[in-house]
Amino acid sequence: MNIKSLLLGSAAAMAVVSGAQAADAIVAAEPEPVEYVRVCDAYGTGYFYIPGTETCLKINGYIRFQVNVGPNAGGDKTTNDSSWDAVTRGQLQFTAKSDTEYGPLTGVIVLQTNADNASSQVSKLDSAYLDIAGFRAGLFYSWWDDGLSGETDDIGSVVTLHNSLRYQYETGSFYAGLSVDELEDGVFQPGEVPNNVGVAFGLGGKAGAFTYQVTGGWDFDNEDGAIRAMGTAELGPGTLGLAAVYSSGPNSYYSSAEWAVAAEYAIKATDKLKITPAVQYYGNYFGGSKAVPDDFDGLGDAWKVGLTVDYQIVDNFYAKASVQWLDPEDKDDVTTGYFRLQRSF
């Protein structure tokens, strides 16, 4: 056999083997297409579709650093009566929305951690509720948590976060609703415990440069209730705010006094600076404890004045400083305040 015959035979053999391998070749599977996060603009800014679903999700929150000043500023600590205390808070809110035949179905979870120092931290479920067709059920803040824009007014409940069932009708400029609230953290009279239920209502709206709100509540265990009215109006370089509240007796909706009136004027000094002086007068002042007397009879009156300054450093980052002076007729006067830095996202 000569070299030429050997080369031709080898080439033929290789062709046969190659043909067999080509027939049996394994074809690699096509990679699955990647589903990138899609923006959901049906419910406002910040929402995106959860991949593989038609549910829209929004994640937002804030980081807050605050220094409180005043008598026993650190709270009820038997070993610490310092006049100042620094605290840090982190809060995350998850809001999920999807369309249904009854309108948007909303679910909200708010997680919050407060750190007095590196070794003392309190984490809690700040809110968690379901909302559809005007009905809301879960843990959320009541209308009694609302107030004027400054820090002077004391016209809300000692505890405003309840497990509640609520219905609220809303239009673009008006709302009205009714809620049933578990008042387990509410106020209580001597010899009793805070295990209670209440019914509250709220209505309010806007009319041009004017806003208004009326809120009421009845505490079944304490057999007393409260009603409050608030309003704001754009006036000159700022916004005037007025509020009045009346309580038939100490109850979980209002227990600071038998009645009170408050006023403030939020001055928009610049696009970034707001200055809010305010004043409040209490009739038959008691204070903010959860353990309350049978009634307000015999209690003295009180004055409170304060100043709050808000400054937006940059977008989503602001500073706030507040100082308040309280002068009760039956107790010593006290001055409190705080300085805060907060970054929202």
VODOKOL-706178 format. One record per residue: x, y, z of N, C-alpha, C in turn. Coordinates in steps of 0.02 Angstrom, whole numbers, padded with zeros to 5 digits, always signed. Each point is the difference from the previous one (the first is absolute). Example, Ala and Ser with C-alpha at 12.3 -4.5 7.8 and 13.67 -1.06 7.14 Angstrom:
# VODOKOL-706178
+00660-00284+00390-00045+00059+00000+00045+00060+00000
-00018+00053-00036+00042+00059+00003-00039+00055+00037
//
This chain:
# VODOKOL-706178
+00044-00060+00000-00044+00060+00000+00045+00061+00000
-00013+00046-00048+00041+00060-00002-00030+00054+00044
+00037+00053+00008-00020+00055+00045-00064+00033-00025
-00007+00006-00066-00060+00032-00028-00063-00038+00018
+00001-00068-00005-00058-00041+00017-00016+00006+00074
+00052+00003+00043-00010+00006+00073-00035+00065+00018
+00021+00055-00031-00030+00066+00015-00073+00002-00021
-00015-00029-00061-00069+00000-00023-00045-00042+00045
+00026-00057+00023-00040-00042+00045-00014+00033+00066
+00050+00034+00027-00009+00035+00064-00052+00056-00006
+00003+00037-00055-00048+00054-00011-00071-00026-00005
-00010-00058-00033-00066-00029-00006-00027-00022+00067
+00044-00030+00041-00021-00022+00067-00021+00058+00043
+00038+00054-00002-00017+00059+00039-00066+00030-00021
-00015-00001-00065-00063+00027-00026-00059-00040+00027
+00009-00067+00002-00054-00042+00026-00014+00014+00073
+00054+00004+00040-00007+00013+00072-00032+00069+00012
+00023+00050-00037-00027+00067+00008-00074+00002-00017
-00021-00036-00052-00071-00001-00018-00042-00031+00054
+00026-00053+00032-00038-00032+00054-00007+00047+00059
+00054+00036+00017-00003+00046+00057-00048+00058-00015
+00000+00023-00062-00044+00055-00018-00073-00021+00007
-00014-00062-00017-00069-00023+00004-00023-00005+00073
+00048-00016+00045-00018-00010+00070+00016+00061+00043
+00014+00059-00029+00021+00059+00039-00055+00022+00047
+00018+00023+00062-00047+00025+00050-00005+00076-00008
-00060+00024-00011-00010+00072-00009-00016+00031+00068
+00038+00052+00021-00010+00034+00064-00068+00036+00001
-00034-00004+00058-00065+00032+00006+00007+00076+00000
-00049+00032-00029+00000+00074+00000-00009+00025+00071
+00037+00051+00021-00009+00027+00068-00069+00032+00007
-00028-00008+00061-00065+00030+00014+00006+00076-00004
-00048+00032-00030+00002+00074-00003-00003+00030+00070
+00040+00050+00013+00001+00033+00065-00056+00051+00003
-00040-00002+00055-00055+00047+00008+00025+00057+00045
+00014+00056-00030+00023+00057+00038-00058+00033+00037
+00016+00037+00054-00051+00034+00039-00032+00054-00043
-00067-00001-00001-00037+00049-00039-00029+00053+00045
+00001+00061-00021-00029+00056+00037-00076-00006-00002
-00032+00011+00057-00073+00001+00004-00021+00072+00016
-00031+00033-00048-00019+00070+00010-00074+00009+00012
-00036-00054+00014-00072+00004+00010-00019+00030+00067
+00046-00002+00049-00016+00024+00067+00046+00056+00024
+00034+00032-00046+00046+00053+00019+00072-00021-00008
+00045+00043+00021+00072-00013-00008+00025-00050+00052
+00053-00035-00018+00034-00045+00046-00022-00072-00002
-00053-00016-00037-00024-00069-00003+00033-00038-00057
+00009-00065+00010+00024-00045-00053-00037-00066+00006
-00005-00036-00056-00033-00065+00000+00046-00052+00032
-00029-00039+00046+00036-00058+00026+00008-00049-00058
+00061-00021-00018+00010-00043-00059-00046-00061+00001
-00031-00013-00057-00045-00057-00007-00070+00011+00025
-00016+00061+00023-00067+00015+00026-00025+00066-00029
-00063+00015+00014-00029+00065-00017-00009+00042+00062
+00037-00016+00053-00002+00039+00062+00055+00052+00000
-00018+00061+00018+00048+00055+00002+00024+00011+00072
+00064+00012+00008+00030+00006+00066+00040+00065+00005
-00006+00033+00056+00038+00060+00014+00036-00008+00067
+00064+00018+00002+00039-00003+00062+00026+00070+00014
-00018+00025+00058+00025+00065+00021+00010+00001+00075
+00027+00055+00026+00013+00004+00071+00041+00060+00017
+00030-00002+00060+00043+00056+00020+00049-00023+00054
+00053+00039+00008+00050-00007+00053-00001+00065+00040
-00007-00005+00065-00006+00060+00042+00050-00002+00057
+00033+00056+00010+00043+00010+00060-00030+00059+00038
-00009-00009+00065-00033+00052+00039+00032+00006+00069
+00007+00061+00024+00024+00014+00068-00056+00034+00037
-00025-00032+00053-00054+00028+00041+00030+00035+00061
-00029+00055+00020+00023+00037+00059-00061+00014+00045
+00013+00000+00066-00053+00012+00048+00010-00044+00061
-00041+00009+00052+00006-00042+00060-00010-00074-00017
+00048-00041+00023-00003-00072-00014-00014-00014-00073
+00040+00030-00044-00012-00005-00072+00006-00071-00025
+00035-00042+00036+00009-00069-00022-00060-00045+00014
-00052+00027+00031-00059-00040+00014+00000-00024+00072
-00040-00051+00013-00008-00025+00068+00057-00049+00017
+00057+00027+00018+00058-00041+00016+00021+00016+00072
-00002-00049+00043+00014+00011+00070+00073+00018+00012
+00043-00018-00047+00072+00013+00010+00025+00058-00042
-00046+00034-00035+00021+00054-00044-00051+00057+00001
+00020+00056+00029-00043+00060-00001+00034+00056-00038
+00035-00019-00053+00036+00049-00041-00048+00047-00034
+00022+00062-00012-00042+00050-00032+00004-00003-00076
+00038-00048-00028+00002-00007-00072+00009-00074-00018
-00021-00018-00060+00005-00070-00021-00003-00003-00076
+00047-00037-00029+00002-00009-00073-00032-00067-00019
-00041+00001-00052-00033-00061-00023+00004-00002-00077
-00001-00061-00027+00001-00010-00072-00057-00047-00019
-00031+00014-00057-00055-00041-00023+00009-00018-00073
-00016-00062-00017-00003-00021-00070-00069-00028-00014
-00031+00021-00055-00067-00023-00016-00004-00020-00073
-00032-00057-00013-00012-00025-00068-00074-00012-00010
-00026+00022-00056-00070-00013-00018-00004-00036-00066
-00039-00055+00000-00013-00039-00060-00074+00008-00017
-00014+00024-00060-00069+00010-00023-00011-00041-00064
-00047-00046+00003-00016-00042-00058-00070+00017-00025
-00008+00007-00066-00064+00017-00029-00012-00043-00063
-00063-00018-00009-00019-00036-00061-00073+00015-00015
-00018-00003-00063-00068+00014-00021-00045-00060+00012
-00062+00014+00022-00051-00051+00008-00066+00028-00027
-00050-00042-00001-00066+00023-00023-00032+00048+00049
+00028+00005+00062-00025+00047+00050+00043+00062+00006
+00049+00006-00043+00046+00056+00004+00068-00025+00025
+00048+00045+00011+00067-00021+00022-00002-00036+00067
+00037-00055+00003+00011-00036+00063+00068+00021+00026
+00001+00028+00060+00062+00027+00029+00019-00038+00063
+00064-00014+00006+00027-00028+00061+00061+00040+00021
+00003+00019+00064+00055+00042+00024+00031-00032+00062
+00067-00002+00001+00037-00022+00059+00052+00054+00015
+00002+00025+00062+00049+00050+00021+00039-00029+00058
+00066-00006-00010+00046-00026+00051+00042+00057+00027
+00009+00002+00066+00036+00056+00030+00045-00026+00056
+00061+00026+00003+00046-00015+00054+00025+00065+00030
-00005+00006+00066+00024+00058+00037+00058-00021+00043
+00056+00036-00006+00060-00017+00037+00019+00058+00046
-00006-00011+00065+00022+00051+00048+00076-00001+00006
+00029-00060-00009+00072-00007-00005+00014-00066-00035
+00064-00019-00005+00018-00059-00038-00029-00064+00029
-00010-00003+00066-00024-00061+00032-00073+00002+00019
-00032+00057-00008-00071+00006+00018-00039+00020-00062
-00032-00050-00032-00038+00012-00060-00069-00032+00006
-00050+00035-00026-00069-00024+00001-00025-00003-00072
-00016-00060-00023-00028-00009-00067-00075-00016+00006
-00039+00026-00045-00072-00011+00005-00031+00001-00069
-00059-00029-00003-00043+00005-00059-00039+00065+00009
+00018+00052-00037-00031+00065+00010-00069+00003-00031
-00011-00034-00055-00066-00004-00031-00001-00063-00044
-00060-00027-00009-00011-00056-00047-00075-00004-00012
-00021+00012-00062-00072+00000-00012-00015-00016-00073
-00063-00021-00010-00028-00014-00066-00051+00055-00016
-00005+00018-00064-00045+00054-00020-00030-00017-00068
-00066+00000-00004-00034-00011-00064-00070+00030+00003
-00019+00034-00053-00067+00029-00008-00021+00043+00059
+00048+00036+00030-00016+00044+00056+00005-00033+00068
+00004-00067+00002+00006-00036+00064+00074-00010+00017
+00016+00010+00063+00069-00010+00024-00003-00042+00064
+00043-00051+00005+00003-00042+00059+00072-00015+00017
+00017+00006+00064+00068-00014+00022+00022+00048+00053
+00066+00009+00004+00031+00044+00048+00020+00065-00035
-00033+00055+00017+00015+00063-00033-00019+00058+00045
+00023+00061-00018-00011+00060+00040-00070+00028-00013
-00031+00023+00053-00068+00027-00005+00003+00073-00022
-00059+00028-00012-00005+00071-00017+00025+00043+00058
-00001-00026+00061+00023+00038+00058+00076+00008+00001
+00034-00031-00046+00073+00010-00006+00016+00064-00038
-00048+00027-00037+00011+00061-00038+00006+00060+00046
+00034+00052-00024+00007+00060+00039+00021+00058-00044
+00016+00056+00031+00026+00057-00037+00072-00013-00021
+00030+00044-00041+00065-00016-00030+00057+00009+00048
-00007+00041+00053+00053+00010+00048+00001-00054+00053
+00036+00012+00055+00007-00049+00053-00032+00022+00065
-00032+00058+00000-00028+00026+00062-00067-00032+00018
-00042-00011-00050-00068-00024+00013-00001-00068+00033
-00043-00007+00050-00010-00063+00037-00075-00014-00003
-00023-00026-00057-00072-00008-00012-00017-00070-00023
+00045-00049+00013-00011-00068-00022-00001-00049+00059
-00009-00063-00016-00003-00052+00050+00069-00016+00027
+00002-00028+00061+00063-00024+00028+00029-00055-00044
-00043-00045-00024+00018-00053-00047-00046+00005-00060
+00028+00007-00060-00041+00008-00060+00005-00058-00048
+00039-00052+00018+00009-00059-00042-00043-00056+00028
-00048-00024-00040-00047-00051+00024-00009-00055-00052
-00021-00059+00024-00030-00049-00044-00071+00023-00013
-00016+00014-00063-00064+00031-00015-00030-00029-00064
-00065+00011-00006-00037-00013-00061-00034+00065-00019
+00013+00024-00062-00024+00066-00019-00027+00000-00070
-00051+00043-00010-00022+00015-00068+00006+00075-00010
+00029+00020-00057+00007+00071-00016-00018+00012-00072
-00046+00047-00009-00021+00022-00066+00043+00060-00019
+00027+00000-00061+00044+00054-00021-00017+00024-00070
+00006+00066-00008+00002+00030-00067+00065+00040-00002
+00008+00039-00053+00062+00038-00005+00007+00054+00053
-00056+00025+00027+00004+00056+00047-00040-00012+00065
-00023-00062+00011-00040-00014+00060+00008-00073+00020
-00003-00012+00066-00001-00068+00025-00044-00003+00062
-00029-00058+00013-00040-00012+00060+00005-00074+00016
+00008-00017+00064+00008-00070+00017-00019-00015+00071
-00004-00065+00015-00018-00026+00066+00046-00059+00015
+00024-00004+00063+00045-00055+00018-00019-00029+00067
+00014-00065+00008-00006-00034+00064+00071-00017+00021
+00020+00024+00060+00069-00004+00022+00007-00042+00064
+00050-00044+00000+00018-00034+00061+00046+00047+00040
-00023+00020+00059+00037+00049+00040+00038-00034+00057
+00034-00053-00017+00036-00039+00050+00058+00038+00031
+00027+00049-00036+00053+00042+00026-00025+00068+00022
-00065+00007+00009-00029+00065+00016+00007+00017+00074
-00034+00054+00020+00003+00022+00069-00048-00041+00043
+00011+00000+00065-00042-00038+00045-00003+00036+00068
-00053-00011+00036-00011+00031+00065+00025-00045+00056
+00009+00028+00061+00026-00041+00056-00039-00063+00011
+00036-00055+00010-00032-00065+00012-00020-00037-00063
+00014+00029-00059-00017-00034-00062+00062-00011-00043
-00010-00035-00055+00055-00014-00047-00022+00023-00069
+00049+00017-00044-00018+00024-00068-00018-00057-00047
-00063-00022+00003-00023-00052-00045-00068+00022-00025
-00004+00028-00058-00055+00044-00016-00015+00000-00075
-00056+00031-00018-00018+00009-00070-00031+00070-00007
+00009+00029-00059-00028+00066-00012-00024+00006-00072
-00039+00051-00012-00025+00016-00067+00020+00072-00015
+00028+00012-00058+00021+00067-00019-00025+00016-00070
-00006+00066-00013-00018+00022-00067+00048+00056-00020
+00007+00008-00065+00041+00055-00026-00028+00024-00065
+00001+00066-00009-00019+00029-00064+00042+00063-00010
+00013+00014-00063+00041+00058-00015+00006+00010-00075
+00037+00051-00018+00009+00014-00070+00036+00065-00013
-00002+00021-00063+00033+00061-00022-00049+00041-00041
+00006+00066+00007-00040+00046-00040+00045+00060-00016
+00033-00004-00058+00047+00052-00018+00060+00001+00046
+00012+00058+00033+00057+00007+00045-00018-00021+00071
-00058-00029+00011-00024-00018+00066-00006-00076+00007
+00023-00027+00056-00009-00071+00016-00036-00005+00067
-00037-00055+00010-00036-00009+00063-00003-00073+00018
-00009-00014+00064-00007-00069+00024-00039+00001+00065
-00048-00046+00006-00038-00010+00062+00007-00073+00019
+00021-00013+00061+00013-00068+00024-00035-00009+00067
-00030-00059+00010-00033-00015+00063+00012-00073+00019
-00009-00016+00064+00008-00068+00023-00036-00013+00065
-00026-00061+00009-00033-00019+00062+00034-00062+00028
+00022+00006+00063+00036-00053+00036-00052-00036+00043
-00016-00063-00018-00054-00036+00034+00018-00019+00072
+00062-00017+00013+00019-00021+00067+00000+00059+00048
+00027+00056-00021+00000+00059+00043-00065+00040-00003
-00043-00018-00048-00065+00031-00008+00005+00076-00008
+00049+00020-00039+00011+00070-00016+00026+00005-00072
-00006+00060-00028+00023+00010-00068+00031+00068-00010
+00022+00013-00061+00032+00063-00016-00015+00018-00072
+00003+00066-00014-00010+00025-00068+00051+00055-00013
+00023+00004-00061+00053+00048-00017-00014+00029-00070
+00017+00064-00008-00005+00033-00065+00065+00036-00015
+00023-00006-00062+00061+00033-00022-00011+00032-00067
+00037+00054-00013-00004+00032-00065+00063+00039-00014
+00017+00006-00064+00058+00041-00021-00022+00043-00058
+00033+00058-00006-00015+00046-00055+00065+00036-00019
+00013+00003-00065+00057+00037-00024-00013+00074+00009
+00045+00033+00036-00011+00070+00017+00067+00037-00002
+00007+00046-00047+00062+00037-00006+00058-00046-00018
+00058+00008+00033+00058-00041-00017+00000-00069+00032
-00055-00019+00033+00000-00065+00034-00069-00030+00003
-00008-00049+00045-00063-00035+00009-00021+00003+00073
-00060+00024+00012-00028+00004+00067-00036-00065+00016
+00015-00028+00058-00033-00061+00023-00035+00011+00066
-00062-00025+00006-00039+00006+00061-00029-00068+00017
-00006-00014+00066-00028-00063+00022-00034+00009+00067
-00051-00040+00013-00035-00002+00064-00022-00071+00014
+00003-00020+00064-00018-00068+00019-00037+00002+00067
-00050-00044+00007-00038-00005+00062-00007-00073+00018
+00008-00016+00065-00006-00068+00025-00051+00000+00057
-00049-00045-00003-00051-00004+00053+00029-00030+00064
+00056-00031-00005+00036-00030+00057+00061-00036-00027
+00049-00016+00044+00060-00033-00025-00017-00065-00037
+00023-00005-00062-00014-00059-00040+00058-00011-00049
-00002-00055-00036+00057-00019-00042+00008+00044-00061
-00051+00039-00018+00007+00044-00058+00029+00068+00019
-00016+00026+00059+00033+00061+00024-00004+00003+00076
+00058+00010+00031+00002+00000+00073+00046+00054+00029
+00031+00041-00042+00047+00050+00025-00036+00055+00040
-00062+00015-00017-00037+00053+00033-00074-00008-00016
-00042+00037+00036-00071-00001-00016-00013+00034-00067
+00038+00053-00014-00005+00034-00064+00064+00037-00014
+00011+00016-00063+00061+00036-00018-00010+00034-00067
+00035+00055-00010+00001+00034-00064+00073+00012-00019
+00016-00004-00064+00069+00008-00024+00001+00041-00063
+00055+00037-00010+00008+00040-00060+00073+00002-00019
+00013+00003-00065+00069+00007-00025-00001+00039-00065
+00059+00026-00017+00007+00033-00065+00065-00024-00030
-00005-00042-00052+00058-00029-00033+00024+00048-00054
+00055+00034+00012+00026+00051-00046+00050-00033-00048
-00014+00004-00064+00045-00026-00050+00050+00056-00017
+00054+00004+00037+00048+00054-00007+00035-00002-00068
+00020-00061-00020+00030-00010-00066-00027-00066-00026
+00025-00020-00060-00021-00064-00027+00022-00058+00044
+00052+00010+00040+00027-00054+00041-00012+00009+00075
-00020+00059+00022-00004+00015+00071-00072+00015+00021
-00024-00036+00052-00067+00013+00028+00008+00011+00075
-00032+00053+00025+00003+00018+00071-00071+00001+00027
-00012-00039+00055-00068-00008+00025-00004+00016+00074
-00020+00060+00018-00017+00014+00070-00071-00024+00014
-00012-00022+00063-00066-00028+00016-00014+00009+00074
-00065-00007+00017-00022+00007+00070-00059-00046+00011
-00007-00026+00061-00059-00040+00019-00020+00016+00071
-00066+00002+00011-00027+00010+00067-00042-00060+00019
+00011-00027+00061-00037-00058+00025-00047+00022+00057
-00061-00024-00002-00047+00009+00055-00004-00064+00040
+00012+00002+00066+00002-00059+00043+00051-00050-00026
+00063+00020+00004+00055-00038-00029+00019-00059+00044
+00007-00059-00031+00024-00060+00036+00070-00020-00023
+00011-00009-00066+00065-00023-00025-00007-00062-00042
+00055-00036-00010+00000-00054-00049+00007-00069+00027
-00013-00013+00064+00007-00067+00027-00057-00045-00022
+00013-00066-00002-00053-00048-00017-00048-00011+00058
+00025+00004+00062-00043-00006+00059-00032+00067+00015
-00066+00005-00005-00034+00064+00003-00048+00002+00060
-00019+00060+00022-00050+00006+00054-00070-00012-00027
-00048-00001+00046-00070-00012-00020-00026+00056-00044
+00020+00062+00014-00023+00057-00039+00051+00056+00005
-00014+00057-00032+00046+00056-00001-00015+00052+00054
-00050-00012+00042-00020+00050+00050+00058+00016+00047
+00009+00064+00013+00050+00022+00048+00070+00009-00028
+00010-00016-00064+00066+00008-00030+00010+00072-00024
+00062+00022+00002+00016+00068-00022+00010+00003-00075
+00005+00061-00025+00011+00011-00072+00074-00001-00016
+00017+00008-00064+00071+00000-00020+00008+00038-00066
+00060+00026-00010+00021+00032-00062+00058-00038-00030
+00004+00001-00066+00058-00028-00034+00016+00044-00060
+00064+00019-00007+00022+00038-00058+00062-00033-00028
+00011+00008-00065+00057-00033-00030+00019+00029-00067
+00057-00022-00024+00025+00021-00065+00033-00060-00034
-00018-00012-00063+00028-00055-00040+00029+00029-00064
+00060-00021-00017+00034+00023-00061+00017-00061-00043
-00023+00001-00062+00015-00053-00049+00043+00029-00055
+00054-00037-00017+00044+00023-00054+00017-00059-00044
-00014+00006-00065+00017-00052-00049+00071+00013-00025
+00046-00044+00019+00070+00009-00018+00009-00014-00074
-00021-00059-00022-00003-00018-00071-00063-00041-00009
-00014-00022-00060-00058-00043-00011+00004-00062+00044
-00055-00015+00034-00007-00060+00042+00044+00001+00062
+00027+00058+00019+00041+00005+00060-00015+00067+00033
-00024-00004+00063-00019+00062+00033+00020-00001+00073
+00002+00059+00030+00013+00010+00071-00060+00032+00032
-00014-00018+00063-00055+00028+00038+00023+00013+00071
-00017+00058+00026+00014+00018+00070-00064+00025+00031
-00013-00020+00062-00062+00019+00034+00014+00012+00074
-00030+00053+00028+00003+00013+00071-00070+00017+00025
-00020-00028+00058-00067+00008+00027+00004+00017+00075
-00043+00045+00022-00004+00019+00070-00071-00011+00024
-00008-00043+00052-00065-00017+00028-00004+00027+00071
-00055+00036+00015-00008+00031+00066-00068-00020+00029
-00003-00058+00036-00063-00020+00031-00012+00038+00065
-00062+00011+00015-00017+00036+00062+00017-00041+00062
-00008-00066-00004+00009-00043+00059+00069-00032+00004
+00043+00012-00050+00066-00033-00001+00053+00051-00020
+00063-00021+00005+00055+00043-00020+00002+00006-00076
+00022+00058-00024+00007+00008-00072+00060-00041-00025
-00001-00018-00064+00053-00043-00028+00014+00022-00071
+00063-00003-00019+00022+00016-00067+00030-00063-00032
-00022-00017-00060+00025-00058-00036+00014+00020-00072
+00036-00044-00035+00013+00013-00071+00040-00056-00031
+00015+00008-00064+00041-00050-00035+00030+00031-00062
+00053-00034-00024+00029+00016-00066+00001-00065-00039
-00021+00004-00064-00007-00061-00040+00031+00009-00069
+00032-00053-00024+00021-00007-00069-00034-00061-00029
-00029+00006-00060-00036-00056-00029+00012-00003-00075
+00015-00061-00023+00009-00013-00071-00054-00048-00022
-00043+00022-00046-00054-00042-00024+00018-00029-00069
-00030-00057-00016+00012-00031-00066-00062-00038-00022
//
